[in-house]
Amino acid sequence: MPTMSAERASSRAGRSAATPRLALLAVVLAVECLVLAKLPHPWLHAQQPMAAPIVFAATLLFFGRRRLQSLDEPLDTISPGLLAVHLAGLCCMAGSVAVLMRLRVGTFFEWAAIAVWSLALVVLLASLVLAFVPLRQLVRLIKALGVAWAYAVVSTVAAMSARTVGRFVWDAPDSSVGRALQAATFRGVHALLSVFYSPVLEDPARVILGTSKFQVLIAGTCSGVEGLALMLAVGVGWLFYARRELRLQRAVWLVPVALGLMWVLNLVRISVLIALGDAGHVHLALNGFHSEAGWIFFNAVAIGFLIAAQKIAWLRKGEAAIGGWALETSVESPISKSERSGAPAPAFVVAQAYLVPFLAITAVSLLTRALSSGFEVLYPVRVVVGVVVLWCFRRVYREVDWRFGWVGVVGGVVVFAVWLGVARWMTPSAAAAFAGDSLAAGLEFLTPWQRWLWLAARVLAAVLVVPVAEELAFRGYLARRVVSAEVATVPYARLGVVAVAVSAVSFGVLGGRMFVVGIFAGVVFALVAKWRNRLGEAVAAHAVANLLLAVWVVARGEYWLW
């Protein structure tokens, strides 16, 4: 007869641990909330209430992760019946939205449709939670999380309040805070321009500043508050993440230094914008430099902040700065030494090899877009830089399993089909339409051989360079870094729900308004790598999806998809 422990193990065979199950629940909840927030809600500003569950679920999991890990009872299997109820609730919600879009305000049927929508929302949330966590175990989890509930509530209220304040400042430049920031920016740019131009034309009443040849409006959104908010989030977030490694009393001074640099660089950005316009490069100033320079400066300051936190020994607890960031690929480099000894490459060399190609391509893309006037004629530079950086780390990449099979190809086809279906269903945004028109107009301006050379570089980057660089960064490094700090020793088969979710969400952010599909693509790429236990499968899926999209765009001329 089977022993008691064998019976218990058999009964748990169809169950899963609490933390991965709840992480998967949080991801599904986040994706659905983001999708629902994009639906038209004429009677409700859905973006604010839909964002709150995402923040609450994420912070609850974060603060309660240790308590969840201490639970020894796994969760029952996911309920197919409740998932069916959940899908029915989604259909009811979509139907009620479609009805509400056609009804007049104040009618009985409108109120009935709103009631159906509200009831469907309750059913959606309850059925989703109970499908993943049975009621009897849900009660135990609620009690086990303890004070994490209070932390999650406080964090959610703080995040929503910060968002409201931010929207108030950005969307209401006539507010007292907005006017103060606007006036400070106006005075700062005026002082900087006065060093190089005389006279500087100004109209304080209309907040217009410039030279005799070119003037700009210093709008409330030009005060740099967005960059300051992002830099504050990065700085505080990293200090919290690395709090056990840093001397916080010293490291905290990095935050005001970074904020000060962001403020000064924003003044430089506006001044250079005016200088470009004064020199006659109006299209370059307005269409390229205006939008991209801010991101260039933000990335430069953020990377500088992280490097300083890692390399300045004075800021770290009882240790020297973490090893160098130079491309150590010479004969006597750590890579060569580890190859001769048979030992794995040092951790910082692995981090460089997996992250630097993506960071280099991103930095070059910001520069080439900033130097363009709508059509990015310097796009082939990305290919050259990507190939050069990948070549520099070729010794590290010998340890990567680049093989792939039908799984990667099928995964790429699925991603392309979903991406194209969603893109065709959604109406192109004004920015996407403008970018597509600019690309088409730029290609028409080129000679035939220049056009085909540019398109060849674009397709080459999309099919070979970008998939390798992005998969090295997101699946090769980030996903495995979630599992263990010893990234090179983590097999892809060990990627769990949290690792897949973190890499997919981070990757999806790059998709802009298509971020939901980007998250889906990131999940597919991670799963094919996990299934075959090799990075080559994810690279193949990524390359196939990009190749099919490139063929579609070139054949049909739908450049807004790029």
N, C-alpha and C positions, 0 to 999 in steps of 0.2 A: 504494500500500500504506500502511496506517496506520503512523504512527511508533510508536517504543517507548513514548513518553509517552502517546500515545492508547490503546495497548493496555493500559498499566498503569491508566489512568483508567477504561477500560471494565471491567477486571477488578475494580476497587474499587467499581463502581457499586452492587453488591448488598451492600456492607459498610458498617460504621459505625465511628466513632471509639471508642477504648477507654473514655474517661471516661463519656460518656452511657450506653453499654451496661452498664458496671459499676454506675453509679448506678441504672439500672432493675433490675438484678439485686438490688441491695441493698434496693430498695423491695419487690420481690416476696418476697424472703426475710423481710423484716420483717413484712409483712402475713400471710404464712403462719405465721410463728412466733407472732404474736399470736393468730391463730385457733386454732392447735393448743394454745396455753397455756390457752385457755378451755374446751377439751374436758375431760370428767371423766377424771382419771388417778388412780384409787384407790391405785395402787402407786408413784406418782411425784409429787413436788411439781414440776410442770412449769413453773411461773412462773419459777423461778430459771434452769434451764438454757435455757429458751426465750428469755429476755431477753439472755443472753450473746451469741448470734450477732448480734443486732441491734446491740449496742454494738460488737462486734468489727468488723463490716462497715462501720459508720459511721465509726469511728475510723481504720480502714485506708484508706478512701477519702479521709478528710480529710488524713492525714499523707502519703499517697502521691499526692495529686492532681498535684503538679508533675512528678513522674517519669512519671506516666501521660500528661500533656499533652505531654511530650517525645517520646513514642513516635510514629513516623511511619507505622507499619504498622497499618492499620485491622483490625478483627476480622471474621471470616467471618460469614455470615448465621446467624441463630438456627436451631437444628436442630429441625424439627417432630417427628422420631422420638423424640428425647430428651425433648421436652416431653410426648409421649404416655406415655413410661415414667414421667415424673414424676407425671402424673395417675394412672397405675396405682398408683404408690406411695402417693399420697394415699388412694386407695380402699382399699388394703390396710391402711393405718394406721387409717382410720375403721372398717373391719370388725373389726380386732383389738380396738379400743377397745370396740366394741359387744359383742363376745364376752366380753371381760374383765369387763364390768359385770354379766354373768349367771353367772359362774363363782365357785365357792368358793375361798377362799384356800388355796394349797398344793397344788392338784390338778395333775396332769400337763398337762392341757389349758391351765391358766392359764400355766404356764411356757412352753408351746408358743406361746400367744398373745403373751406378752411377747417371745419370741424373734422372732416375725413383726413385732411392732411395732418392735423395735430394728433389724431388718434393713431394714424399710420406711423408717425414719428415715435410715439410711445411703444407701439408694437415692434417697430424696428429695433429700438434699443434693448427692450426686454428679451425679445427672441434671440438677438445676437449674443447677448451676455449668457443667457441660459443655455444656448446651444453649445457654448464652449465650457461653461461651468454649471453643473447641475445645482439645483436650488439648495439641497442639503449641504453641499460642499461650498456653495457661495456664502452661506451664513458663517461657516467656519473661517473662510478667507477674510470676510469682513471683520471678524473679531481679531484674526491674527495680524492684520495690517496695523491695527492700533493707531498710534500717533501719526502714521504716514498719511492718514486721511486728512488730518489737520494741515500737515505740510502741503499736501496737494491742493487743498482749498485755498490756502494763503498764496501759494505760487500762482494758481490760476487767476485769482483776483488781482494779484500784482501784475501779471502779464497782460490781462485784459485792460487794466487801468493804464499801464504804460502804452499799450496800443492806442487807447482812446486819446491820451495826451498827445501822442505822436501824430495821430490823424488830425487832431485839433490844430497843432502847430503847423503841419504841412498844408492842410486844406483850408486853413483860415489865417492867411498871412496878415490880416488886419488885426489879429489879436495882439495883446500887449507883448507876449513872448515872441510872436512872429515879427512884430515891428522892431523889437530890440535886436533880434538876430539879423534882420534885414539891414538895419541902420549900421550895425557893427561891421557887416560885410561890405557895405557901401563905403564906409570910411577907410577900411583896410585896403580895399582895391584902389581907392583914390590915392592913398599914400604911396602904394607900390608903383602905380602908373606915373606919379609925379616925379619919380626918380629918372624915368626914361623919356617922358613926353612933356612938352610945355607948349601951349597950355593943355590942361585936361578939362574937357567939357563935362559939365555936370548939371543935372536938374534934380535937386533933392526932392522936390515935390512929387515928381513922377518916377523917382529912383532910376534915372537914366544916367549912364556914365560911359565915357569913351574919349576918342580923339576926334579931330575934325573930319576924319574920313569914315569912322566906324564907331557906332555906339550900341550899347546893349542895355536891356532892362534888367536890373538886379532884382529879380522876383523873390518872393519869400522862400521858394524852394531852392533858390541859389545860395542860401546861407550855409549850406553844408551840413544841415542838421541830420540828414539821412546818413551821411558818412560818419558823423560823430556817434550816432546811435548804434550803427553797426560795429564801429570800433570799440565802443563801450561794452557791447555784448560779447565780442571776441575776447577782449581783455579780461573782463570779470569771469567769463566762462572758463578761460584757460587757467587763471589763477585758482579757481575753485577745483578744476580737474587735477592740477599739479600741486595742490596745497601741501601734500606730504613731502614733496621734493624741494619746495621753495621756502625761503625765509620771507614770509608774507609781509613783515614790517618793512622790508626793503623792496621786494618785488612789486608791491602795490604802487610804488612811484612810477612804474612803467606805464600805468594807465593814464595819468595826467600828461605824461610826456607824449604818449601816442596821440591823445586827443589834441594836444597843442600842435603837433605836427600835422594832423588832419586839417585843423583850422587854417594853418599857414599855407598848406598845399592847396586848399580850396581857393584862397586868395590868389595864389600863383596861377591856378587853373583859369580863373576868370580873366586875370591880367594877360596871360598868354593868348587866350581867346580873342581879346580885344586887339592884341598886337598882330595876330594872324589876319584879322579882318582889316586892320589898318594897312597891312602890307599887300592887300588885294586878294588874299586867299579866303574869300567869304564862304564858299561852299565847304572847304576843308574845315574852317572854324566851326560852322554850324552843324554840318552833317557827320563829321568824324570826331574831331577833337572834343567838341562840347559834351558828348555823351560818354566817350570812352576814357577821357583823361581822369575823371573822378574814380573810375574803377581801377585804373592803373595806380593811382596814388594810394587808394585804399589797400590794394593787394600788397603794394610795396611796404606800407607801414605795418600791416598785419604780419607779413612774413618777417619783417625786422623785429617786431615785438616778440614773436615766437623764437627767433634765433637768439635774441638777447636773453630771454628766459632760460634757454637751454645752454648757452655758451658762457655766460658771465658767472664765474665761480662765486663772486661776492653775493649773488642772489640765491645761491643754492645751499642746501643744508649739508655741511660736512663733507663736500665732495668737490672735485674739480668739474669744470664745464664738460658737458657731454661732447664726444669726439667730433672732429671737423666736418665741414660741409663741402669741402672742395672735391672736385671730381678726381678721386685718387685712382687713376687707371694706369700709372706708370709701372715699370717692371718691378719696382720694389714696393708697390702699393699693398695695402692690406688684402686686396683681392688676390694678387699673385701669391702672397705669402700663404694665404689660406689654401690656395689650390695645391701648393707644393706640400703642405703639411697634411692635407686631406680634411682639415677642419672647415666648418662652415664660415662664410664671410662674416665679419663683425656686423652687429646689428645696425649701426649707423650707415654702413656701406650698403646693406640690403635696403634700408629705408631710402637712401639716395637713388639706388638703381630702380626702385619701383615707383618713386614719386617724382623724381626730377624730370623725366620725359614729359609727363602730363603738365607739370608746372611750367616747364619751358615753353611748350606749345601754347598754353593759356596766356603766358606773358607776351609771347610774340603776337598772338591773335589780338590782344588788346592794343598793342603798338600799331599793327597794320591797319586795324579799324580806325584808330585815332588819326592815322596819316592818310585816310581815304576821304573822299568827298561824296560818299554814297555807295560807290562801287569799289570793292576791296581789290584793287589791281595787284597788290603785293601778297595775295594769298599764297602763292607758291613758296614764299619764304617760310611758311609754317612747315611745309614738307621738308625743306632742306634742314631746318633746325631740328625737327623731330628725328630725322634719319641720323644726323650727326650725334645727337645726345644718346640715342639708342646704341649707336656704334661704340660710343665711349664706354658703355657698360656691358659690352658683349660678353665679357668673361663671366659676369654674374648670371647672365641669361642662359649660359650653358647648362645650369642646374634646373631650368624650367622645362617642364614637359609640354612641348608645343604640339603634340599629336592631337588629331581630332578625327571624328567619324560622323556618322549620320545624325547623331543626337544634336551636335552643334548646328548642322545645316538646317534641320527641322526647327530647332529653336529660333534661328534667324528668320526663317520664313514666317513663323508664328508672330514674332515681334513686328516684322514688316507689315503683315496683314492687319494687325491690331492698330499699329501706328497710322497706316493709311486710312483705315476705316474711321478712326476718330478724327483725323485731320480733315477728311472729306465731310464728316458730319458737322464739325465746328465751322463757324464762319471765321475766315481769316481776320485777325485783328488789324487795326490800322497800321501798326508798326510792321507786322509781317507782310501786309500788302505793299507797303512802301519799300521794304527791303527787297521783295520780289521784283517790283517794278524797277528799282535801282539796279538790281543785278541784270535783269533783261536789257535795260538801256545800256549798261556798261558793256555787256557782251556785243551788242549791236555796234557799238562805237569802235570795237577792236577789229583788226584785219582778220581774215579767216584763219590764218595760221596762228595768230595770237589767241584767238578765241578757242581753238582746239587745244592749244598748249595750256591755257588757263583751266579749261574743263578737265583736261587730263590730270593736271595737278590736283584739282579739287577731288576727282574720283580716287586718285592714288592715295590722297590723305584720308579720305573717308573709308577706304577699303583696307588699307595696310597700316598706315602710321597711327591714325587715331584709335582704331580698335586695340592695337597693341599697347599704346600708352595708357588708355583709359582702363583697360582690363588689368594691367599691371598695378595701377593706382587703386582701383576700387575693389576688385576681387582678389588680386594678388597680394595687396598690402592691407587695405582698410578692413576687409572682411576677416582676414586671418588675425589682424591685430586685435580685433574684438575678442578673439578666442584666447590669444596668448601674446605676451610681449616678445617671445621668441618666434617671430613671424616665419622665418625660414623653416622651422621644424613642424609647422602646422599643416597637416594634409587637408586638401579641399573637402574630403569626405567628412571631416569633423565640423564643417560649417553648420552652426545651428540657426535657429529662427532669428535670434537677435543679430547675429553676424550678417545673415542674408538681408534682414530688414535695414540695418544701418547702412550697409553698402548700397542697397537699392534706393533708399530715400536720398542719400547723399548724391548718388548718380542722377536721380530724377530731378533734382533741383536744377541741373544744367539744362533741362528741357524747356525752361521758361513756362509759357502757358500750357505746354504739353507735358507738364511735370508728372501728371498721373500716369500717362503712358510711359514716361521715362522710368518711373518707379516699377511699373510692370516689366519693362525691358530689363531693368537691373535684377529683378527677381529671377527672370528666366535665365539670364547669363550666369547668375550665381548657382542656380539649380543644376544647369548642365555641367558646370565645373564640379559641383558636389557629386553628381551622379557618376561621372567618369573619373573623378579624382584627379583632374588635370586642368591647368589654365588654358591650354590650347583649345579646349572645347568651347569655353566662353569667348575666346578671341574669334573663333570660327563663326559662332552665332552672331556676334557683333558685326563681323565683316560681311556676312551674308545679308543681314538686315540693311546695312548701309549700302551695299552694292545694289540690292533691289530698289532701294529708295533713289539712288543715283540714276539708275536706268530709267525709272519712272519720271523723274524730274527732267532729265535731258530729253527723253523721247516726247514728253507732253508739254514741255516748256512751263511747268508749274513751279517756278523758281521760289515762290513763297514757302514751299515745303522745306527748303534749305535754310 
